Amino acid sequence: MSEYALELIEITKKYPDFSLNEVSFKVPKGSIVGLIGENGAGKSTTINIALDLVHKECGTVIFWGQERSENSQEWKEDVGVVFDGINFHETLTPLKIGKILAASYKQWDDAVYQSYLVKFKLPQAKKIKAFSKGMKTKLCIAAALSHDPKILILDEATSGLDPVMRDDILDVFLDFVQDEDHSILMSSHITTDLEKVADYIVFIHQGQIILSKSKDELIYKYGIIRCGSDLFESIDKKAVLAYRKCDFQWDVLVDDKDKFKRLYKDAVIDNASIDDILLLYIKGVQVT
């Protein structure tokens, strides 16, 4: 049995004004993997290729150790999907949606669906066009979780929700992966959400994977040296990841802050948030 729920291997897709270039990363079983990057970096294209919604030009998609067949629908039973936006006709009610999905999924569990409707306080007989954005998101999550998926694939699913509602939904995701056969691939630009729940972070930039690391390594080992020009000039640039000139200082991203504390005792070295790392890679000069 494979230890990975999903593997993307050298996925390539070319458009006139954008390309995915040999995108590769893995989603281990029992984990949450956060996919980050600026708008237009290739997050949605990558997810759509994994879900066979966009045709790839080359590369391999593997679910649970088996290469995904483009002619088979069986793998879709085990994949729950939530996009940024409602995927159901807005004249429907949660009750009618449940009946439709019960006919679509062999593994549909109406008792689980009903329990999520209660948990999320979603009225069964109300048309979803009258739902708030948060209610619509919760409905999509309830539907995705109710056919016993092994993996959830979420494309900006928490975008636009208030902090309290996002926190509630993140708790649902954490509960889901308590079963070590369950996994989540979660695209989000809200990096604080990923800092709370993700086990791994994959950073895509201009259609290429820039880094793929455990979240703990990024949070606890990476650091930012904030220094003046004299110290900046003395730093071995081959030992840094990226740097950027700010108003009155240089910000330098390193992957081992403790090592640099020993080498540059007078330097101010701060912890790096995921946002800090993303911004330095995008707006700074990449070195390694």
VOBA-1610 file (N, C-alpha, C; in pm, whole numbers, padded with zeros to 5 digits, always signed):
BEGIN
Met+00084-00120+00000Met+00000+00000+00000Met+00087+00125+00000Ser+00049+00222-00081Ser+00124+00347-00087Ser+00104+00428+00040Glu+00210+00501+00080Glu+00198+00590+00195Glu+00143+00727+00154Tyr+00115+00743+00025Tyr+00066+00871-00025Tyr-00077+00859-00077Ala-00158+00960-00045Ala-00293+00965-00099Ala-00292+01016-00243Leu-00201+01109-00270Leu-00195+01172-00402Leu-00050+01205-00435Glu-00012+01175-00558Glu+00120+01212-00607Glu+00104+01278-00744Leu+00164+01392-00759Leu+00173+01458-00889Leu+00318+01453-00933Ile+00341+01401-01053Ile+00477+01380-01100Ile+00497+01451-01234Glu+00577+01555-01233Glu+00617+01629-01353Glu+00497+01668-01440Ile+00397+01727-01376Ile+00278+01772-01448Ile+00310+01897-01529Thr+00279+01893-01656Thr+00305+02007-01745Thr+00179+02043-01822Lys+00153+02171-01830Lys+00039+02223-01906Lys+00076+02359-01960Lys+00061+02377-02090Lys+00101+02503-02152Lys-00020+02577-02207Tyr-00030+02705-02173Tyr-00127+02797-02229Tyr-00051+02906-02304Pro-00118+02986-02385Pro-00046+03093-02456Pro+00029+03189-02364Asp-00030+03217-02244Asp+00032+03315-02156Asp+00074+03258-02020Phe+00072+03125-02008Phe+00107+03065-01879Phe+00139+02918-01899Ser+00231+02866-01815Ser+00264+02724-01822Ser+00288+02668-01683Leu+00238+02546-01661Leu+00283+02466-01549Leu+00405+02388-01596Asn+00512+02393-01519Asn+00637+02333-01563Asn+00681+02222-01468Glu+00652+02098-01505Glu+00698+01979-01433Glu+00668+01989-01283Val+00542+02015-01251Val+00499+02029-01112Val+00493+01891-01046Ser+00565+01877-00935Ser+00569+01750-00862Ser+00558+01776-00712Phe+00470+01704-00645Phe+00465+01701-00499Phe+00375+01587-00456Lys+00376+01558-00325Lys+00302+01443-00271Lys+00217+01485-00153Val+00105+01416-00135Val+00017+01435-00020Val+00019+01306+00061Pro+00094+01301+00172Pro+00098+01178+00252Pro-00038+01148+00316Lys-00065+01022+00337Lys-00186+00983+00408Lys-00185+01042+00549Gly-00303+01082+00596Gly-00315+01134+00731Gly-00264+01275+00749Ser-00241+01347+00639Ser-00182+01481+00649Ser-00268+01585+00578Ile-00241+01711+00611Ile-00297+01825+00539Ile-00182+01897+00470Val-00192+01909+00338Val-00090+01977+00258Val-00148+02109+00209Gly-00082+02218+00242Gly-00124+02350+00197Gly-00053+02389+00069Leu-00130+02426-00032Leu-00076+02471-00160Leu-00090+02623-00166Ile+00023+02693-00168Ile+00020+02839-00164Ile+00087+02898-00287Gly+00059+03024-00310Gly+00116+03097-00423Gly+00028+03216-00454Glu+00085+03316-00523Glu+00007+03434-00556Glu-00100+03400-00659Asn-00195+03491-00679Asn-00297+03470-00781Asn-00231+03450-00916Gly-00276+03347-00987Gly-00219+03319-01119Gly-00093+03235-01116Ala-00057+03184-00998Ala+00067+03106-00987Ala+00051+02965-01042Gly-00074+02916-01049Gly-00097+02782-01101Gly-00164+02687-01003Lys-00212+02739-00890Lys-00275+02652-00790Lys-00399+02584-00845Ser-00492+02662-00900Ser-00617+02604-00950Ser-00594+02513-01069Thr-00502+02549-01156Thr-00471+02464-01271Thr-00418+02329-01224Thr-00331+02332-01125Thr-00276+02208-01070Thr-00387+02120-01012Ile-00477+02181-00934Ile-00587+02106-00874Ile-00680+02052-00983Asn-00711+02133-01082Asn-00801+02088-01189Asn-00741+01972-01269Ile-00610+01971-01286Ile-00546+01859-01355Ile-00553+01734-01268Ala-00530+01749-01137Ala-00541+01634-01047Ala-00679+01572-01052Leu-00781+01658-01069Leu-00920+01613-01070Leu-00970+01576-01210Asp-00881+01579-01309Asp-00916+01546-01447Asp-01019+01644-01504Leu-01016+01768-01457Leu-01102+01872-01513Leu-01030+01952-01621Val-00898+01943-01620Val-00814+02006-01722Val-00719+01899-01774His-00704+01891-01905His-00617+01790-01966His-00471+01832-01951Lys-00388+01743-01899Lys-00244+01769-01888Lys-00174+01728-02016Glu-00063+01792-02045Glu+00013+01756-02164Glu+00110+01643-02136Cys+00163+01640-02015Cys+00244+01526-01974Cys+00252+01524-01822Gly+00302+01413-01771Gly+00308+01395-01627Gly+00212+01287-01581Thr+00217+01257-01452Thr+00140+01146-01396Thr+00067+01189-01270Val-00059+01149-01258Val-00139+01170-01137Val-00165+01033-01076Ile-00129+01017-00948Ile-00143+00889-00880Ile-00226+00907-00754Phe-00335+00831-00743Phe-00415+00827-00621Phe-00392+00692-00553Trp-00347+00696-00426Trp-00330+00576-00344Trp-00249+00467-00415Gly-00142+00512-00480Gly-00050+00417-00542Gly-00089+00370-00679Gln-00205+00414-00730Gln-00252+00372-00863Gln-00260+00493-00956Glu-00201+00481-01073Glu-00210+00591-01168Glu-00355+00615-01206Arg-00394+00741-01201Arg-00533+00776-01231Arg-00563+00751-01378Ser-00667+00674-01402Ser-00709+00648-01539Ser-00810+00753-01580Glu-00787+00815-01696Glu-00877+00918-01743Glu-01008+00859-01795Asn-01011+00727-01811Asn-01133+00660-01858Asn-01215+00602-01744Ser-01162+00608-01621Ser-01231+00549-01506Ser-01287+00659-01417Gln-01403+00631-01359Gln-01466+00726-01266Gln-01459+00675-01122Glu-01407+00555-01102Glu-01412+00493-00970Glu-01337+00575-00864Trp-01224+00635-00902Trp-01144+00710-00806Trp-01220+00830-00751Lys-01319+00881-00827Lys-01392+01000-00784Lys-01481+00973-00663Glu-01518+00846-00641Glu-01595+00812-00521Glu-01520+00849-00394Asp-01388+00839-00400Asp-01306+00857-00280Asp-01247+00997-00269Val-01290+01088-00357Val-01237+01224-00357Val-01350+01323-00329Gly-01337+01399-00220Gly-01431+01507-00191Gly-01372+01638-00238Val-01453+01720-00305Val-01402+01843-00367Val-01486+01963-00322Val-01416+02071-00285Val-01483+02197-00253Val-01408+02310-00321Phe-01479+02385-00405Phe-01421+02500-00471Phe-01465+02629-00401Asp-01407+02740-00443Asp-01447+02871-00391Asp-01574+02914-00464Gly-01688+02877-00408Gly-01815+02909-00473Gly-01906+02788-00473Ile-02033+02813-00485Ile-02132+02706-00480Ile-02132+02629-00611Asn-02142+02497-00602Asn-02140+02413-00721Asn-02279+02358-00756Phe-02380+02401-00681Phe-02516+02352-00701Phe-02606+02464-00751His-02711+02426-00825His-02807+02525-00873His-02874+02590-00753Glu-02881+02721-00754Glu-02922+02794-00634Glu-03071+02788-00605Thr-03149+02727-00693Thr-03291+02707-00662Thr-03315+02579-00582Leu-03210+02500-00566Leu-03221+02377-00489Leu-03215+02405-00339Thr-03262+02309-00261Thr-03251+02314-00116Thr-03150+02207-00072Pro-03095+02216+00050Pro-03007+02110+00099Pro-03072+01972+00095Leu-03202+01965+00121Leu-03272+01837+00118Leu-03268+01777-00022Lys-03299+01859-00124Lys-03297+01809-00262Lys-03155+01774-00307Ile-03059+01852-00263Ile-02919+01823-00299Ile-02878+01687-00244Gly-02921+01658-00121Gly-02891+01529-00063Gly-02947+01415-00144Lys-03068+01430-00196Lys-03130+01325-00276Lys-03056+01306-00409Ile-03014+01417-00468Ile-02940+01410-00594Ile-02806+01338-00574Leu-02737+01375-00468Leu-02605+01316-00443Leu-02616+01170-00400Ala-02725+01135-00334Ala-02746+00996-00295Ala-02755+00906-00418Ala-02807+00962-00528Ala-02817+00885-00652Ala-02686+00887-00731Ser-02595+00977-00693Ser-02470+00994-00767Ser-02354+00915-00707Tyr-02355+00898-00575Tyr-02244+00832-00506Tyr-02289+00701-00444Lys-02218+00594-00474Lys-02248+00465-00413Lys-02226+00469-00263Gln-02131+00551-00219Gln-02093+00555-00078Gln-02167+00664+00000Trp-02268+00723-00059Trp-02338+00834+00008Trp-02399+00788+00139Asp-02378+00868+00244Asp-02431+00837+00377Asp-02520+00952+00421Asp-02651+00933+00408Asp-02743+01042+00437Asp-02742+01079+00585Ala-02715+00984+00672Ala-02710+01015+00815Ala-02595+01111+00845Val-02481+01089+00780Val-02367+01180+00797Val-02401+01318+00742Tyr-02464+01321+00625Tyr-02504+01447+00565Tyr-02598+01525+00656Gln-02697+01456+00711Gln-02793+01521+00800Gln-02723+01574+00925Ser-02627+01500+00974Ser-02556+01544+01094Ser-02476+01672+01068Tyr-02418+01683+00946Tyr-02345+01805+00912Tyr-02440+01923+00892Leu-02557+01899+00835Leu-02654+02007+00821Leu-02693+02062+00958Val-02710+01973+01053Val-02742+02017+01190Val-02623+02089+01252Lys-02505+02031+01239Lys-02383+02089+01296Lys-02358+02229+01242Phe-02382+02247+01110Phe-02356+02375+01045Phe-02477+02469+01047Lys-02587+02423+01110Lys-02709+02503+01123Lys-02762+02548+00987Leu-02774+02450+00896Leu-02822+02477+00760Leu-02966+02427+00748Pro-03062+02515+00721Pro-03202+02473+00708Pro-03222+02389+00583Gln-03285+02272+00600Gln-03296+02177+00490Gln-03388+02224+00378Ala-03491+02299+00412Ala-03593+02334+00312Ala-03574+02473+00252Lys-03467+02541+00287Lys-03444+02677+00237Lys-03361+02672+00110Lys-03403+02748+00008Lys-03327+02751-00117Lys-03190+02815-00092Ile-03088+02756-00155Ile-02953+02801-00123Ile-02921+02939-00181Lys-03005+02991-00271Lys-02983+03126-00319Lys-03000+03228-00207Ala-03069+03188-00099Ala-03088+03277+00015Ala-02979+03257+00122Phe-02885+03165+00098Phe-02779+03140+00194Phe-02670+03246+00184Ser-02604+03272+00296Ser-02484+03356+00296Ser-02369+03277+00233Lys-02259+03347+00202Lys-02141+03279+00146Lys-02092+03171+00241Gly-02092+03202+00370Gly-02045+03104+00467Gly-02134+02980+00471Met-02264+03000+00462Met-02357+02887+00463Met-02338+02802+00338Lys-02317+02867+00224Lys-02295+02792+00101Lys-02167+02708+00110Thr-02062+02767+00167Thr-01937+02694+00183Thr-01957+02573+00273Lys-02029+02592+00384Lys-02054+02481+00475Lys-02137+02371+00408Leu-02230+02410+00324Leu-02310+02311+00252Leu-02221+02228+00159Cys-02131+02294+00088Cys-02040+02222-00002Cys-01949+02127+00076Ile-01904+02171+00192Ile-01818+02085+00276Ile-01897+01967+00328Ala-02021+01992+00371Ala-02108+01883+00418Ala-02127+01779+00309Ala-02152+01825+00187Ala-02172+01733+00075Ala-02044+01654+00045Ala-01930+01724+00048Ala-01803+01658+00017Ala-01766+01551+00119Leu-01807+01571+00244Leu-01771+01479+00351Leu-01868+01361+00365Ser-01978+01367+00293Ser-02086+01270+00318Ser-02086+01150+00225His-01986+01138+00138His-01976+01016+00056His-01848+00940+00092Asp-01805+00955+00217Asp-01694+00879+00273Asp-01567+00892+00188Pro-01523+01018+00162Pro-01402+01034+00081Pro-01277+00999+00162Lys-01174+00960+00090Lys-01044+00937+00153Lys-00958+01062+00150Ile-00986+01150+00053Ile-00910+01273+00042Ile-01005+01388+00011Leu-00982+01502+00073Leu-01052+01625+00038Leu-00957+01713-00042Ile-01006+01767-00152Ile-00928+01862-00232Ile-01005+01993-00231Leu-00942+02096-00175Leu-01009+02222-00146Leu-00937+02336-00218Asp-01008+02405-00304Asp-00950+02517-00379Asp-01009+02647-00325Glu-00934+02714-00236Glu-00977+02840-00174Glu-01114+02824-00106Ala-01135+02710-00041Ala-01266+02680+00015Ala-01305+02773+00129Thr-01207+02829+00200Thr-01237+02917+00314Thr-01227+03065+00278Ser-01206+03094+00150Ser-01190+03233+00106Ser-01316+03314+00133Gly-01300+03432+00190Gly-01413+03522+00210Gly-01494+03497+00335Leu-01457+03395+00414Leu-01531+03366+00537Leu-01474+03446+00653Asp-01559+03474+00750Asp-01510+03549+00866Asp-01423+03457+00952Pro-01338+03513+01039Pro-01243+03432+01116Pro-01307+03325+01202Val-01423+03355+01263Val-01489+03256+01349Val-01537+03137+01267Met-01597+03166+01153Met-01647+03058+01067Met-01532+02976+01010Arg-01423+03042+00972Arg-01305+02970+00921Arg-01250+02877+01028Asp-01247+02926+01151Asp-01194+02845+01260Asp-01278+02719+01281Asp-01409+02734+01273Asp-01499+02618+01287Asp-01473+02516+01177Ile-01455+02564+01055Ile-01434+02473+00942Ile-01297+02407+00950Leu-01197+02480+00994Leu-01064+02422+01010Leu-01066+02308+01113Asp-01147+02324+01217Asp-01161+02216+01316Asp-01222+02091+01253Val-01317+02110+01160Val-01375+01996+01088Val-01267+01925+01006Phe-01180+02003+00942Phe-01072+01944+00862Phe-00975+01865+00951Leu-00943+01921+01066Leu-00853+01851+01158Leu-00915+01721+01207Asp-01045+01723+01233Asp-01114+01601+01274Asp-01108+01496+01162Phe-01124+01541+01039Phe-01125+01450+00924Phe-00995+01371+00913Val-00881+01437+00935Val-00752+01369+00916Val-00706+01294+01042Gln-00790+01293+01146Gln-00757+01208+01260Gln-00754+01061+01219Asp-00836+01027+01120Asp-00827+00896+01056Asp-00706+00902+00963Glu-00605+00822+00989Glu-00480+00834+00916Glu-00489+00788+00772Asp-00604+00735+00731Asp-00625+00705+00590Asp-00681+00826+00514His-00715+00931+00588His-00771+01052+00527His-00662+01157+00506Ser-00680+01238+00402Ser-00582+01342+00370Ser-00655+01461+00311Ile-00585+01576+00311Ile-00642+01698+00253Ile-00533+01770+00173Leu-00568+01810+00052Leu-00488+01905-00025Leu-00567+02035-00026Met-00509+02140+00029Met-00583+02262+00057Met-00513+02383-00004Ser-00566+02432-00114Ser-00516+02556-00173Ser-00576+02674-00099Ser-00491+02768-00057Ser-00543+02884+00015Ser-00443+02998+00009His-00495+03121+00003His-00407+03236+00016His-00410+03291+00159Ile-00488+03226+00246Ile-00494+03266+00387Ile-00392+03181+00462Thr-00269+03229+00470Thr-00161+03146+00522Thr-00174+03121+00672Thr-00244+03209+00743Thr-00263+03183+00886Thr-00347+03057+00909Asp-00440+03029+00818Asp-00516+02904+00827Asp-00421+02784+00812Leu-00331+02793+00717Leu-00238+02683+00693Leu-00140+02667+00808Glu-00102+02777+00869Glu-00013+02768+00985Glu-00080+02694+01100Lys-00213+02701+01105Lys-00286+02631+01211Lys-00300+02482+01181Val-00331+02445+01058Val-00372+02306+01032Val-00278+02225+00943Ala-00197+02289+00861Ala-00119+02214+00760Ala-00002+02139+00823Asp+00028+02024+00767Asp+00149+01950+00802Asp+00263+01982+00706Tyr+00228+02009+00581Tyr+00327+02040+00478Tyr+00280+02160+00397Ile+00377+02233+00344Ile+00349+02349+00259Ile+00418+02330+00124Val+00340+02345+00017Val+00394+02344-00119Val+00373+02483-00177Phe+00481+02546-00221Phe+00477+02683-00272Phe+00499+02680-00423Ile+00398+02724-00497Ile+00407+02731-00642Ile+00414+02876-00685His+00505+02905-00778His+00528+03042-00825His+00555+03038-00975Gln+00473+03111-01051Gln+00487+03116-01197Gln+00494+02976-01259Gly+00404+02888-01207Gly+00392+02756-01265Gly+00498+02656-01226Gln+00582+02691-01128Gln+00688+02601-01083Gln+00682+02585-00932Ile+00719+02467-00883Ile+00727+02444-00740Ile+00857+02504-00689Ile+00845+02602-00598Ile+00962+02668-00541Ile+01013+02593-00419Leu+00920+02548-00336Leu+00960+02467-00221Leu+00847+02376-00180Ser+00884+02266-00117Ser+00788+02170-00062Ser+00850+02118+00067Lys+00799+02168+00181Lys+00861+02141+00311Lys+00754+02114+00415Ser+00796+02055+00526Ser+00704+02044+00639Ser+00681+02184+00696Lys+00561+02207+00745Lys+00530+02338+00802Lys+00620+02367+00921Asp+00647+02268+01003Asp+00729+02291+01122Asp+00870+02336+01083Glu+00924+02281+00977Glu+01057+02324+00932Glu+01055+02471+00891Leu+00952+02512+00819Leu+00942+02651+00776Leu+00925+02745+00896Ile+00840+02707+00990Ile+00809+02795+01102Ile+00922+02801+01205Tyr+00986+02685+01229Tyr+01082+02678+01339Tyr+01229+02688+01296Lys+01258+02658+01169Lys+01398+02663+01125Lys+01429+02785+01037Tyr+01334+02821+00951Tyr+01359+02936+00863Tyr+01360+03065+00945Gly+01433+03164+00896Gly+01439+03293+00964Gly+01469+03404+00867Ile+01452+03527+00913Ile+01480+03644+00831Ile+01582+03731+00903Ile+01697+03752+00840Ile+01798+03844+00890Ile+01760+03985+00845Arg+01748+04075+00940Arg+01719+04215+00908Arg+01844+04296+00940Cys+01903+04353+00838Cys+02036+04412+00858Cys+02058+04533+00768Gly+02163+04607+00801Gly+02205+04719+00719Gly+02294+04674+00605Ser+02337+04769+00525Ser+02412+04737+00403Ser+02547+04671+00433Asp+02615+04717+00541Asp+02748+04662+00571Asp+02739+04513+00602Leu+02644+04474+00689Leu+02629+04333+00723Leu+02579+04253+00602Phe+02490+04314+00526Phe+02438+04245+00408Phe+02550+04209+00312Glu+02642+04301+00291Glu+02752+04276+00198Glu+02844+04166+00248Ser+02850+04145+00380Ser+02939+04044+00436Ser+02879+03904+00435Ile+02748+03894+00413Ile+02681+03764+00417Ile+02711+03687+00288Asp+02744+03560+00302Asp+02766+03472+00187Asp+02631+03446+00120Lys+02610+03504+00002Lys+02480+03493-00064Lys+02448+03350-00107Lys+02549+03266-00120Lys+02523+03127-00156Lys+02455+03051-00043Ala+02458+03108+00078Ala+02400+03040+00193Ala+02260+03091+00228Val+02205+03178+00143Val+02071+03232+00169Val+01976+03189+00058Leu+01846+03201+00085Leu+01744+03160-00011Leu+01696+03275-00098Ala+01676+03391-00035Ala+01627+03509-00108Ala+01656+03632-00024Tyr+01659+03747-00089Tyr+01678+03871-00015Tyr+01605+03985-00084Arg+01579+04089-00005Arg+01501+04202-00056Arg+01544+04330+00013Lys+01559+04439-00064Lys+01590+04571-00008Lys+01461+04639+00032Cys+01450+04672+00161Cys+01337+04749+00209Cys+01381+04894+00229Asp+01300+04975+00295Asp+01329+05117+00305Asp+01465+05146+00366Phe+01491+05090+00483Phe+01614+05123+00555Phe+01696+05000+00591Gln+01663+04886+00532Gln+01735+04765+00569Gln+01721+04661+00458Trp+01796+04553+00474Trp+01784+04436+00389Trp+01715+04325+00468Asp+01623+04253+00404Asp+01563+04133+00461Asp+01619+04013+00387Val+01676+03920+00462Val+01744+03806+00402Val+01682+03677+00457Leu+01631+03592+00369Leu+01566+03467+00409Leu+01670+03355+00414Val+01674+03285+00529Val+01767+03173+00545Val+01689+03051+00594Asp+01743+02932+00570Asp+01672+02810+00607Asp+01724+02749+00736Asp+01816+02817+00805Asp+01866+02769+00933Asp+01903+02890+01018Lys+01803+02945+01087Lys+01825+03069+01161Lys+01924+03052+01276Asp+01926+02933+01338Asp+02019+02911+01448Asp+02164+02916+01401Lys+02190+02860+01284Lys+02325+02865+01227Lys+02367+03009+01203Phe+02278+03090+01150Phe+02314+03228+01119Phe+02326+03313+01246Lys+02254+03275+01352Lys+02272+03345+01480Lys+02413+03325+01533Arg+02467+03205+01511Arg+02603+03178+01555Arg+02706+03252+01470Leu+02678+03262+01340Leu+02774+03326+01249Leu+02770+03478+01256Tyr+02651+03534+01277Tyr+02633+03679+01275Tyr+02565+03721+01404Lys+02645+03727+01510Lys+02591+03748+01645Lys+02524+03883+01662Asp+02562+03981+01584Asp+02506+04116+01598Asp+02381+04137+01511Ala+02347+04038+01432Ala+02234+04054+01341Ala+02102+04029+01414Val+01999+04099+01371Val+01863+04072+01417Val+01804+03964+01327Ile+01769+03849+01387Ile+01715+03738+01310Ile+01578+03704+01367Asp+01474+03725+01287Asp+01336+03699+01329Asp+01288+03565+01276Asn+01187+03510+01344Asn+01117+03395+01288Asn+01049+03435+01158Ala+01030+03340+01069Ala+00967+03368+00939Ala+00828+03304+00936Ser+00727+03384+00909Ser+00593+03329+00886Ser+00585+03280+00741Ile+00482+03205+00712Ile+00464+03160+00574Ile+00446+03279+00481Asp+00375+03382+00527Asp+00360+03505+00448Asp+00496+03568+00420Asp+00582+03574+00521Asp+00715+03633+00503Asp+00793+03558+00396Ile+00788+03426+00404Ile+00861+03343+00308Ile+00808+03365+00167Leu+00675+03364+00154Leu+00613+03384+00023Leu+00651+03518-00037Leu+00642+03624+00044Leu+00672+03758-00007Leu+00818+03773-00048Leu+00908+03715+00032Leu+01049+03729-00004Leu+01083+03654-00132Tyr+01020+03537-00150Tyr+01043+03465-00275Tyr+00986+03539-00395Ile+00868+03598-00378Ile+00802+03663-00492Ile+00863+03800-00521Lys+00884+03880-00419Lys+00929+04019-00440Lys+01080+04036-00425Gly+01145+03936-00371Gly+01289+03947-00353Gly+01367+03880-00465Val+01497+03869-00443Val+01586+03802-00537Val+01611+03661-00486Gln+01572+03561-00565Gln+01593+03423-00526Gln+01738+03384-00553Val+01798+03315-00454Val+01937+03275-00467Val+01949+03126-00488Thr+01886+03048-00396Thr+01891+02902-00406Thr+01754+02845-00396
//
